[in-house]
Structures are given as structure tokens and as C-alpha cells.
């Protein structure tokens, strides 16, 4: 079993927490963490395309080489989908917590 998607998710969530805790920018931190792994997997897909169809030469790769479905497999998809899902879930949980706290503050009677 490949555990790299979990490691990628952990790294993306840590980056999200750094931005969220220090600056209050949970969405920005999550986006940066996710884009890092999306770009990484896209680059690896380009190298797979070069190896499979480009005769080992980058010059032979068309602009869409990294998007070609033939060079993507389930492992490479999970390597970016799991961090994206983890960051979205964390963002939604933080957002819900803030809304609940705001609701409780507004609904509590003043002393």
C-alpha cells in the first residue's frame, strides 16, 4: 500500500495550519499546500510522457503532455487528490467552528 498520499496530505495540512494559525488565512495556506502537490504530480506526468511517447527528449513533448490521460494512474491522482480533500475538509471545519462561535456570541444574553 502506497502511503505517499497521506504524507502529502499531512504536509499540505501543516502548511495550511501555519498560514491559518499565524495569519488567519486558512484558504490561502490550503491553496499553497495543494498547488505544490498538483504541480509536482503534473511535472511527474510530463516526465512519464517523455519516457513513454517522447523518445526520452523533452523537445518532443507537446504542451498537453502532462495532461494526457495515458500517463496518469490511480497513484498519481491520489497523490494530489488526497491533499486537496484534506485541506478542503480542514477549511470547512474551521469555517464551521467560526460560524458556531459567532452564533453563540450573538445569541448569548448580555449580563
Backbone as CSV, one residue per row, in Angstrom:
resi,resn,N_x,N_y,N_z,CA_x,CA_y,CA_z,C_x,C_y,C_z
1,UNK,0.839,-1.183,0.000,0.000,0.000,0.000,0.885,1.248,0.000
2,UNK,0.587,2.150,-0.908,1.348,3.389,-1.054,0.826,4.425,-0.064
3,UNK,1.682,4.878,0.826,1.282,5.858,1.837,1.636,7.295,1.451
4,UNK,2.162,7.490,0.256,2.570,8.844,-0.129,1.408,9.841,-0.151
5,UNK,0.174,9.459,-0.537,-0.909,10.445,-0.464,-1.150,10.964,0.956
6,UNK,-0.971,10.102,1.949,-1.161,10.544,3.333,-0.049,11.492,3.764
7,UNK,1.173,11.206,3.345,2.280,12.112,3.637,2.106,13.459,2.959
8,UNK,1.619,13.426,1.718,1.359,14.675,1.002,0.246,15.467,1.687
9,UNK,-0.788,14.764,2.121,-1.891,15.439,2.814,-1.409,16.056,4.121
10,UNK,-0.581,15.342,4.842,-0.044,15.873,6.094,0.771,17.135,5.842
11,UNK,1.625,17.105,4.835,2.444,18.279,4.520,1.577,19.461,4.106
12,UNK,0.558,19.224,3.293,-0.324,20.307,2.853,-1.109,20.887,4.026
13,UNK,-1.586,20.025,4.922,-2.348,20.494,6.086,-1.444,21.259,7.049
14,UNK,-0.206,20.817,7.210,0.737,21.556,8.064,0.955,22.956,7.504
15,UNK,1.149,23.054,6.198,1.314,24.362,5.573,0.053,25.211,5.751
16,UNK,-1.094,24.597,5.607,-2.352,25.300,5.810,-2.472,25.799,7.252
17,UNK,-2.081,24.985,8.201,-2.145,25.379,9.610,-1.169,26.516,9.922
18,UNK,-0.011,26.493,9.303,0.956,27.577,9.527,0.346,28.906,9.103
19,UNK,-0.237,28.951,7.913,-0.862,30.179,7.445,-2.118,30.504,8.239
20,UNK,-2.871,29.477,8.609,-4.115,29.709,9.334,-3.895,30.212,10.740
21,UNK,-2.971,29.601,11.458,-2.727,29.978,12.850,-2.006,31.317,12.945
22,UNK,-1.006,31.526,12.085,-0.212,32.753,12.199,-0.873,33.959,11.547
23,UNK,-1.610,33.748,10.480,-2.163,34.881,9.741,-3.683,34.858,9.625
24,UNK,-4.301,33.765,10.016,-5.746,33.652,9.871,-6.183,33.387,8.442
25,UNK,-5.274,32.961,7.603,-5.539,32.723,6.182,-5.559,31.229,5.877
26,UNK,-6.615,30.572,6.307,-6.724,29.128,6.146,-6.845,28.740,4.669
27,UNK,-7.597,29.507,3.909,-7.784,29.174,2.491,-6.488,29.344,1.707
28,UNK,-5.761,30.423,1.978,-4.505,30.670,1.260,-3.488,29.565,1.574
29,UNK,-3.346,29.209,2.835,-2.416,28.143,3.210,-2.776,26.821,2.569
30,UNK,-4.069,26.511,2.543,-4.508,25.277,1.906,-4.255,25.284,0.412
31,UNK,-4.504,26.431,-0.212,-4.272,26.536,-1.655,-2.794,26.355,-1.985
32,UNK,-1.928,26.974,-1.207,-0.490,26.844,-1.462,-0.055,25.390,-1.284
33,UNK,-0.512,24.751,-0.214,-0.161,23.348,0.015,-0.659,22.438,-1.087
34,UNK,-1.862,22.687,-1.572,-2.430,21.838,-2.623,-1.759,22.082,-3.967
35,UNK,-1.520,23.350,-4.287,-0.893,23.668,-5.570,0.503,23.059,-5.657
36,UNK,1.189,23.006,-4.528,2.524,22.395,-4.506,2.459,20.951,-5.025
37,UNK,1.502,20.180,-4.508,1.422,18.767,-4.898,0.776,18.576,-6.265
38,UNK,-0.140,19.454,-6.651,-0.703,19.379,-8.001,0.408,19.615,-9.021
39,UNK,1.218,20.642,-8.790,2.321,20.944,-9.719,3.343,19.808,-9.746
40,UNK,3.614,19.242,-8.593,4.582,18.142,-8.509,4.117,16.950,-9.329
41,UNK,2.854,16.577,-9.179,2.328,15.425,-9.916,2.224,15.712,-11.404
42,UNK,1.903,16.937,-11.759,1.847,17.294,-13.175,3.235,17.184,-13.812
43,UNK,4.240,17.641,-13.089,5.613,17.537,-13.591,6.020,16.079,-13.772
44,UNK,5.652,15.243,-12.819,5.975,13.814,-12.947,5.243,13.193,-14.133
45,UNK,4.008,13.647,-14.388,3.265,13.147,-15.550,3.962,13.563,-16.846
46,UNK,4.512,14.775,-16.873,5.264,15.200,-18.053,6.463,14.291,-18.289
47,UNK,7.184,13.964,-17.218,8.338,13.069,-17.374,7.916,11.675,-17.822
48,UNK,6.778,11.199,-17.348,6.286,9.901,-17.813,5.936,9.964,-19.294
49,UNK,5.350,11.075,-19.736,5.003,11.239,-21.143,6.272,11.219,-21.998
50,UNK,7.286,11.948,-21.552,8.556,11.990,-22.289,9.150,10.590,-22.404
51,UNK,9.103,9.841,-21.317,9.665,8.489,-21.331,8.860,7.546,-22.231
52,UNK,7.535,7.677,-22.211,6.695,6.744,-22.961,6.516,7.118,-24.431
53,UNK,6.341,8.397,-24.704,5.969,8.807,-26.059,6.949,9.785,-26.711
54,UNK,7.828,10.381,-25.948,8.714,11.415,-26.472,10.113,10.947,-26.794
55,UNK,10.335,9.639,-26.766,11.647,9.066,-27.070,12.743,9.644,-26.167
56,UNK,12.368,9.971,-24.926,13.346,10.450,-23.955,13.779,11.895,-24.129
57,UNK,13.127,12.631,-25.032,13.523,14.022,-25.288,12.379,14.968,-24.962
58,UNK,12.683,15.931,-24.120,11.671,16.907,-23.711,11.161,17.728,-24.898
59,UNK,11.996,17.945,-25.866,11.606,18.730,-27.039,10.473,18.065,-27.821
60,UNK,10.317,16.755,-27.664,9.260,16.040,-28.382,7.897,16.143,-27.703
61,UNK,7.868,16.685,-26.496,6.605,16.728,-25.753,5.756,17.924,-26.193
62,UNK,4.484,17.697,-26.520,3.600,18.818,-26.825,3.172,19.519,-25.534
63,UNK,2.531,20.648,-25.634,2.142,21.431,-24.459,1.197,20.641,-23.551
64,UNK,0.427,19.742,-24.100,-0.560,18.989,-23.327,-0.016,17.668,-22.780
65,UNK,1.268,17.415,-22.900,1.841,16.132,-22.493,1.542,15.754,-21.055
66,UNK,1.611,16.708,-20.137,1.334,16.424,-18.730,-0.128,16.203,-18.426
67,UNK,-0.998,16.600,-19.354,-2.445,16.418,-19.166,-2.962,15.148,-19.841
68,UNK,-2.113,14.469,-20.575,-2.518,13.265,-21.304,-2.948,12.183,-20.307
69,UNK,-4.166,11.711,-20.448,-4.709,10.722,-19.505,-3.918,9.425,-19.487
70,UNK,-3.192,9.137,-20.532,-2.452,7.873,-20.612,-1.268,7.809,-19.657
71,UNK,-0.798,8.964,-19.172,0.360,8.959,-18.269,-0.052,9.093,-16.802
72,UNK,-1.358,9.177,-16.557,-1.849,9.270,-15.181,-2.335,7.902,-14.727
73,UNK,-2.036,7.564,-13.480,-2.560,6.335,-12.897,-3.233,6.683,-11.565
74,UNK,-3.810,5.722,-10.919,-4.563,5.997,-9.689,-3.647,6.531,-8.587
75,UNK,-2.435,6.043,-8.531,-1.493,6.504,-7.513,-1.146,7.981,-7.703
76,UNK,-0.894,8.383,-8.941,-0.551,9.782,-9.187,-1.749,10.699,-8.979
77,UNK,-2.940,10.208,-9.254,-4.143,11.005,-8.977,-4.355,11.184,-7.479
78,UNK,-4.172,10.111,-6.725,-4.356,10.199,-5.272,-3.309,11.085,-4.617
79,UNK,-2.123,11.167,-5.223,-1.057,11.989,-4.652,-1.405,13.477,-4.624
80,UNK,-2.369,13.909,-5.434,-2.810,15.305,-5.325,-4.262,15.424,-4.868
81,UNK,-5.077,14.413,-5.106,-6.474,14.497,-4.673,-6.624,14.398,-3.150
82,UNK,-5.826,13.567,-2.513,-5.929,13.407,-1.055,-5.527,14.692,-0.327
83,UNK,-4.420,15.363,-0.697,-4.127,16.648,-0.042,-5.205,17.700,-0.275
84,UNK,-5.764,17.736,-1.481,-6.833,18.696,-1.767,-8.043,18.420,-0.876
85,UNK,-8.432,17.161,-0.768,-9.580,16.806,0.075,-9.302,17.130,1.539
86,UNK,-8.103,16.831,2.009,-7.765,17.102,3.412,-7.810,18.595,3.715
87,UNK,-7.280,19.410,2.823,-7.274,20.863,3.053,-8.676,21.447,2.977
88,UNK,-9.499,20.929,2.074,-10.888,21.408,1.992,-11.638,21.042,3.256
89,UNK,-11.464,19.826,3.731,-12.161,19.396,4.950,-11.731,20.249,6.140
90,UNK,-10.429,20.479,6.287,-9.952,21.309,7.392,-10.496,22.730,7.280
91,UNK,-10.485,23.290,6.085,-11.022,24.639,5.891,-12.498,24.703,6.282
92,UNK,-13.276,23.720,5.856,-14.708,23.720,6.185,-14.943,23.546,7.683
93,UNK,-14.122,22.732,8.342,-14.260,22.569,9.792,-13.944,23.859,10.537
94,UNK,-12.883,24.539,10.141,-12.518,25.808,10.774,-13.611,26.844,10.523
95,UNK,-14.118,26.886,9.312,-15.182,27.836,8.971,-16.442,27.568,9.782
96,UNK,-16.800,26.304,9.921,-17.985,25.952,10.714,-17.781,26.319,12.177
97,UNK,-16.583,26.081,12.702,-16.296,26.430,14.092,-16.438,27.935,14.305
98,UNK,-15.948,28.730,13.373,-16.062,30.181,13.490,-17.515,30.628,13.440
99,UNK,-18.304,30.011,12.580,-19.729,30.368,12.488,-20.476,30.003,13.766
100,UNK,-20.162,28.858,14.325,-20.806,28.450,15.573,-20.434,29.399,16.696
101,UNK,-19.153,29.773,16.770,-18.715,30.710,17.803,-19.396,32.065,17.647
102,UNK,-19.540,32.524,16.413,-20.220,33.795,16.155,-21.689,33.702,16.543
103,UNK,-22.326,32.606,16.197,-23.735,32.417,16.534,-23.927,32.408,18.045
104,UNK,-23.058,31.703,18.747,-23.173,31.650,20.214,-22.933,33.020,20.840
105,UNK,-21.995,33.775,20.299,-21.720,35.110,20.848,-22.900,36.054,20.609
106,UNK,-23.551,35.922,19.474,-24.683,36.789,19.171,-25.950,36.382,19.920
107,UNK,-26.085,35.097,20.209,-27.311,34.616,20.855,-27.228,34.598,22.383
108,UNK,-26.056,34.818,22.950,-25.956,34.806,24.414,-26.481,36.126,24.960
109,UNK,-27.238,36.043,26.065,-27.777,37.280,26.654,-26.670,38.103,27.318
110,UNK,-26.784,39.414,27.161,-25.814,40.301,27.805,-26.072,40.362,29.302
111,UNK,-25.011,40.398,30.065,-25.151,40.457,31.520,-25.280,41.873,31.994
